[in-house]
Amino acid sequence: MAIEAWFMQENGDDQRLPHQKNPPEYVLMEELEKLGVLYWPLDPEKYENDPELQKIREARGYSYMDMLDLCPEKVENYEQKLKNFYTEHIHADEEIRYCLEGSGYFDIRDKDDRWIRILIKAGDLIVLPAGIYHRFTLDTSNYINLMRLFVGEPVWTPFNRPQEHHPARKDYIKNLTEKVGVQLEAH
């Protein structure tokens, strides 16, 4: 079981479509890790009593958890909310999401400012580092049930691009530079 990711074909089509290039240009987990993305495949059927999830939460300090059910029937102003999630932004903290049901996409920027689309589906636990430009959308199924995890009290404040002077963005760029050993241009 592995996460699926690819470079996006950018066009004006529905954001919920896969947007794969033809032929597809897949991105390996090793490349995502270089960008600071973490991933664990877990069993969503046993999330309430999963020792592996508990181990991750303890090791990374994820003390707060809540659930988010996203679908047109349960979210007021669903289409507007989806547009808001799809606005490119960063956070001052990690974004930690565990997909229990359904599926969707996280789009992240690589070091060359290209979009990488990451499919998340039931069983995927993904961590996006603080300061990475990203956005989220559901796929055409229009349904996802997510566990949101936080270190301490939940803070989910998006800072829309551009945010080159935000401390989290500066730290992210610094960490990327140290990982690859060359200066990266801030995007």
Salt bridges, closest charged atoms under 4 A:
ASP14 OD1 - ARG16 NE 3.20
GLU25 OE2 - LYS21 NZ 3.49
GLU31 OE2 - LYS34 NZ 3.17
GLU52 OE1 - LYS55 NZ 3.70
ASP66 OD2 - ARG148 NH2 2.78
ASP69 OD2 - LYS74 NZ 2.65
GLU79 OE1 - ARG16 NH2 3.23
GLU88 OE2 - ARG109 NE 2.93
GLU88 OE2 - ARG161 NH1 2.71
GLU94 OE2 - ARG60 NH2 2.43
GLU95 OE1 - HIS91 NE2 2.72
GLU95 OE2 - ARG97 NH2 3.72
GLU95 OE1 - HIS134 NE2 2.84
ASP107 OD1 - ARG117 NE 2.73
ASP107 OD2 - ARG135 NE 2.85
ASP110 OD2 - ARG114 NH2 2.69
ASP112 OD2 - LYS111 NZ 3.42
ASP112 OD2 - ARG114 NH2 3.84
ASP113 OD1 - ARG109 NE 3.70
ASP113 OD1 - ARG161 NH1 3.10
ASP124 OD2 - LYS121 NZ 3.61
GLU164 OE1 - ARG169 NE 3.43
GLU178 OE2 - LYS174 NZ 3.55
